[in-house]
Amino acid sequence: MAADDVDRIVSAWRRERPDLDVSPLEVLSRVSRLARRLDRARGSAFAEHALDSWEFDVLSALRRAGTPYELSPGQLVSETLVTSGTMTNRVDRLVARGLVERQPAPNDRRGVIVRLTTTGMGVVDAALADLIAHEEGLLGELGAEDRADLARLLRRLLQPFESEA
């Protein structure tokens, strides 16, 4: 396999700092570079549907909730890891675009439920299909077994951080 930019960077660090074990760079620099490419691919997929990534996050949380595609604002906060004030602003903006609507909570007169509209569902479904196509392109060099191995290793690497959330 041909050397890549990370191989050259690691080699240079090994030459300049032989006292340090720079082997973590071999993994995490590649993860970081892939993350930047993934962000660009996601931005491109979402832009095709006039969405920002945060809009996709909210819409996809509602879509994944299943019929009737609704969540409380608190559930949306948990799903998207933002503050309640931020979520209120985001829901307001999505309501203004006709992608979600607020409904009274059935068991709480003061509460509300955020529901995906038919328009919102069409937008998030189309954006998801384009996102998957972009991400498939990023993974094109890997076969099914390699993808499964990589997913398993990344899961293992992420698990300690996921439990902190």
TAFENCOR-V461522 format. One record per pair of residues at least 24 apart in sequence whose C-alpha atoms are under 10 Angstrom apart, sorted by the first residue. I is the first residue (numbers start at 1). GAP is how many residues later the second one is. If there is no record, write none. Layout:
i=I gap=GAP
i=I gap=GAP
//
This chain:
i=4 gap=26
i=5 gap=24
i=5 gap=25
i=6 gap=24
i=6 gap=27
i=31 gap=123
i=34 gap=104
i=37 gap=98
i=37 gap=101
i=38 gap=93
i=38 gap=96
i=38 gap=97
i=38 gap=100
i=40 gap=94
i=41 gap=89
i=41 gap=90
i=41 gap=91
i=41 gap=92
i=41 gap=93
i=41 gap=94
i=41 gap=96
i=41 gap=97
i=42 gap=85
i=42 gap=86
i=42 gap=88
i=42 gap=89
i=42 gap=90
i=42 gap=92
i=42 gap=93
i=43 gap=88
i=44 gap=83
i=44 gap=86
i=44 gap=87
i=44 gap=90
i=45 gap=81
i=45 gap=82
i=45 gap=83
i=45 gap=84
i=45 gap=85
i=45 gap=86
i=45 gap=87
i=45 gap=88
i=45 gap=89
i=45 gap=90
i=46 gap=77
i=46 gap=78
i=46 gap=80
i=46 gap=81
i=46 gap=82
i=46 gap=84
i=46 gap=85
i=47 gap=80
i=48 gap=78
i=48 gap=79
i=48 gap=82
i=48 gap=83
i=49 gap=74
i=49 gap=75
i=49 gap=77
i=49 gap=78
i=49 gap=81
i=50 gap=73
i=50 gap=77
i=51 gap=72
i=51 gap=73
i=51 gap=76
i=54 gap=26
i=54 gap=28
i=54 gap=33
i=54 gap=36
i=55 gap=35
i=55 gap=36
i=55 gap=38
i=55 gap=39
i=55 gap=44
i=55 gap=69
i=56 gap=64
i=56 gap=67
i=56 gap=68
i=56 gap=69
i=56 gap=71
i=56 gap=72
i=57 gap=67
i=58 gap=29
i=58 gap=32
i=58 gap=33
i=58 gap=36
i=58 gap=42
i=58 gap=56
i=58 gap=58
i=58 gap=66
i=59 gap=32
i=59 gap=35
i=59 gap=40
i=59 gap=41
i=59 gap=56
i=59 gap=57
i=59 gap=58
i=59 gap=61
i=59 gap=62
i=59 gap=64
i=59 gap=65
i=59 gap=66
i=60 gap=56
i=60 gap=60
i=60 gap=61
i=60 gap=63
i=60 gap=64
i=60 gap=65
i=60 gap=67
i=60 gap=68
i=61 gap=55
i=61 gap=63
i=62 gap=38
i=62 gap=52
i=62 gap=53
i=62 gap=54
i=62 gap=55
i=62 gap=58
i=62 gap=59
i=62 gap=62
i=63 gap=52
i=63 gap=53
i=63 gap=54
i=63 gap=57
i=63 gap=58
i=63 gap=61
i=63 gap=62
i=65 gap=51
i=67 gap=48
i=67 gap=49
i=68 gap=47
i=68 gap=48
i=68 gap=49
i=69 gap=31
i=69 gap=44
i=69 gap=45
i=69 gap=46
i=69 gap=47
i=69 gap=48
i=69 gap=52
i=70 gap=30
i=70 gap=31
i=70 gap=32
i=70 gap=33
i=70 gap=43
i=70 gap=44
i=70 gap=45
i=70 gap=46
i=70 gap=47
i=71 gap=31
i=71 gap=34
i=71 gap=41
i=71 gap=42
i=71 gap=43
i=71 gap=44
i=71 gap=45
i=72 gap=30
i=72 gap=31
i=72 gap=33
i=72 gap=39
i=72 gap=40
i=72 gap=41
i=72 gap=42
i=72 gap=43
i=73 gap=29
i=73 gap=38
i=73 gap=39
i=73 gap=40
i=73 gap=41
i=74 gap=38
i=74 gap=39
i=75 gap=38
i=75 gap=39
i=76 gap=37
i=76 gap=38
i=78 gap=87
i=81 gap=84
i=94 gap=26
i=95 gap=25
i=99 gap=24
i=99 gap=25
//
